[in-house]
């Protein structure tokens, strides 16, 4: 059974840091690329960072140099370290697993709210 559960969201301060964690129950990291997204009301869901099954990472320009995605195979989690927070980082953050072997499929967590104050 696949279940993605985000944690670590909450209130942060501009210039500060938060760390999000995604518990990836039932996900085989050899078959899935992992990613973090965020979404605000009235906007489309934005891809922030990816971590491929081979360990390659990619970042959106909006977070490059500030956010870091990582994968811990032993603890079976994927994290997003967020530094130099800005108010515009306020959003609901989602963990995503993209299965790359058949059947191709996407899994999503329930989301966790991040609010950054001035």
The 8 nearest C-alpha neighbors of each residue, nearest first, counted from 0:
[[1, 25, 2, 24, 26, 3, 23, 27],
 [2, 0, 25, 24, 26, 3, 23, 106],
 [1, 3, 24, 23, 4, 25, 0, 108],
 [4, 2, 108, 23, 22, 107, 24, 21],
 [3, 5, 22, 108, 21, 2, 109, 6],
 [6, 4, 21, 20, 111, 110, 108, 22],
 [7, 5, 20, 19, 8, 21, 111, 4],
 [8, 6, 19, 18, 20, 9, 5, 17],
 [9, 7, 113, 111, 112, 6, 19, 10],
 [8, 10, 113, 112, 114, 11, 7, 111],
 [11, 9, 114, 115, 113, 12, 8, 116],
 [10, 12, 115, 114, 116, 15, 9, 17],
 [11, 13, 116, 15, 115, 14, 117, 84],
 [14, 12, 85, 84, 117, 15, 116, 115],
 [13, 15, 83, 84, 12, 85, 16, 82],
 [14, 16, 12, 83, 13, 84, 82, 11],
 [17, 15, 82, 81, 84, 83, 11, 18],
 [16, 18, 81, 80, 19, 11, 82, 15],
 [17, 19, 80, 79, 81, 7, 20, 16],
 [20, 18, 7, 79, 78, 6, 8, 80],
 [19, 21, 78, 6, 5, 77, 7, 79],
 [22, 20, 5, 77, 76, 4, 78, 23],
 [21, 23, 76, 4, 3, 24, 75, 5],
 [24, 22, 3, 26, 76, 75, 21, 2],
 [23, 25, 2, 1, 26, 22, 3, 0],
 [24, 26, 1, 0, 23, 2, 27, 3],
 [27, 25, 24, 23, 28, 1, 31, 96],
 [26, 28, 29, 30, 31, 25, 23, 24],
 [27, 29, 31, 30, 52, 26, 32, 72],
 [30, 28, 27, 52, 31, 53, 32, 26],
 [29, 31, 28, 27, 98, 99, 100, 52],
 [32, 30, 98, 28, 97, 99, 96, 29],
 [31, 33, 51, 97, 52, 96, 50, 98],
 [34, 32, 96, 50, 49, 95, 51, 31],
 [35, 33, 49, 95, 48, 50, 94, 96],
 [34, 36, 94, 48, 47, 93, 95, 46],
 [37, 35, 46, 93, 47, 45, 92, 94],
 [38, 36, 92, 45, 91, 44, 93, 90],
 [37, 39, 44, 91, 90, 45, 43, 42],
 [38, 40, 90, 42, 41, 91, 37, 89],
 [41, 39, 42, 38, 43, 90, 91, 44],
 [40, 42, 39, 43, 38, 44, 90, 45],
 [43, 41, 40, 39, 38, 44, 45, 37],
 [44, 42, 45, 38, 41, 39, 40, 37],
 [43, 45, 38, 37, 42, 36, 46, 39],
 [46, 44, 37, 36, 38, 47, 43, 42],
 [45, 47, 36, 48, 35, 44, 37, 59],
 [48, 46, 59, 36, 35, 58, 45, 62],
 [47, 49, 58, 35, 34, 57, 46, 59],
 [50, 48, 34, 57, 56, 33, 51, 35],
 [49, 51, 56, 33, 55, 32, 54, 34],
 [52, 50, 32, 54, 55, 53, 33, 49],
 [51, 53, 32, 54, 29, 31, 28, 50],
 [54, 52, 51, 55, 29, 50, 32, 56],
 [53, 55, 51, 52, 50, 56, 70, 69],
 [56, 54, 51, 50, 53, 57, 52, 49],
 [55, 57, 50, 49, 54, 51, 58, 48],
 [58, 56, 49, 48, 55, 50, 59, 47],
 [59, 57, 48, 63, 47, 60, 62, 49],
 [58, 60, 47, 61, 62, 63, 48, 46],
 [59, 61, 63, 62, 58, 47, 64, 57],
 [60, 62, 59, 63, 47, 58, 65, 64],
 [63, 61, 65, 60, 66, 59, 64, 58],
 [64, 62, 60, 65, 58, 59, 61, 66],
 [63, 65, 66, 62, 67, 60, 58, 82],
 [64, 66, 82, 62, 63, 83, 81, 67],
 [67, 65, 81, 80, 62, 82, 64, 63],
 [66, 68, 80, 79, 69, 81, 65, 48],
 [69, 67, 79, 78, 48, 80, 66, 50],
 [68, 70, 78, 77, 67, 79, 71, 50],
 [71, 69, 77, 76, 72, 78, 68, 50],
 [70, 72, 76, 73, 74, 75, 77, 69],
 [71, 73, 75, 74, 70, 76, 28, 77],
 [74, 72, 75, 71, 76, 70, 77, 28],
 [73, 75, 76, 72, 71, 22, 70, 77],
 [76, 74, 72, 73, 71, 23, 22, 77],
 [75, 77, 22, 71, 21, 74, 23, 70],
 [78, 76, 70, 21, 69, 20, 71, 22],
 [79, 77, 20, 69, 19, 68, 21, 70],
 [78, 80, 68, 19, 67, 18, 81, 20],
 [79, 81, 18, 67, 66, 17, 78, 19],
 [82, 80, 66, 17, 16, 18, 79, 65],
 [81, 83, 16, 65, 84, 66, 15, 80],
 [84, 82, 14, 15, 65, 16, 85, 13],
 [85, 83, 14, 13, 82, 15, 16, 88],
 [84, 86, 13, 87, 88, 115, 14, 83],
 [87, 85, 115, 88, 116, 89, 13, 117],
 [86, 88, 89, 85, 115, 90, 84, 114],
 [89, 87, 86, 85, 90, 84, 115, 114],
 [88, 90, 114, 87, 113, 115, 86, 91],
 [91, 89, 39, 38, 113, 37, 112, 92],
 [90, 92, 112, 38, 111, 37, 110, 113],
 [91, 93, 37, 110, 111, 36, 90, 112],
 [94, 92, 110, 36, 35, 108, 37, 95],
 [93, 95, 35, 108, 107, 34, 21, 36],
 [96, 94, 107, 34, 106, 33, 35, 93],
 [95, 97, 33, 106, 105, 32, 31, 98],
 [98, 96, 105, 32, 31, 104, 99, 33],
 [97, 99, 31, 104, 103, 30, 100, 105],
 [100, 98, 103, 31, 30, 97, 101, 32],
 [101, 99, 103, 98, 102, 30, 31, 104],
 [102, 100, 103, 99, 98, 104, 30, 31],
 [101, 103, 100, 104, 98, 99, 105, 97],
 [104, 102, 101, 98, 99, 100, 105, 97],
 [103, 105, 98, 97, 102, 106, 99, 101],
 [106, 104, 97, 96, 98, 107, 95, 103],
 [105, 107, 96, 95, 97, 104, 108, 3],
 [108, 106, 95, 94, 3, 109, 96, 105],
 [107, 109, 3, 4, 94, 110, 93, 5],
 [108, 110, 4, 107, 93, 111, 5, 3],
 [111, 109, 93, 92, 108, 91, 5, 112],
 [110, 112, 92, 91, 8, 5, 6, 113],
 [111, 113, 91, 8, 9, 90, 92, 114],
 [114, 112, 9, 8, 89, 90, 91, 10],
 [113, 115, 89, 10, 11, 9, 116, 112],
 [116, 114, 11, 86, 12, 89, 10, 13],
 [117, 115, 12, 86, 13, 11, 114, 10],
 [116, 13, 12, 86, 115, 85, 14, 11]]
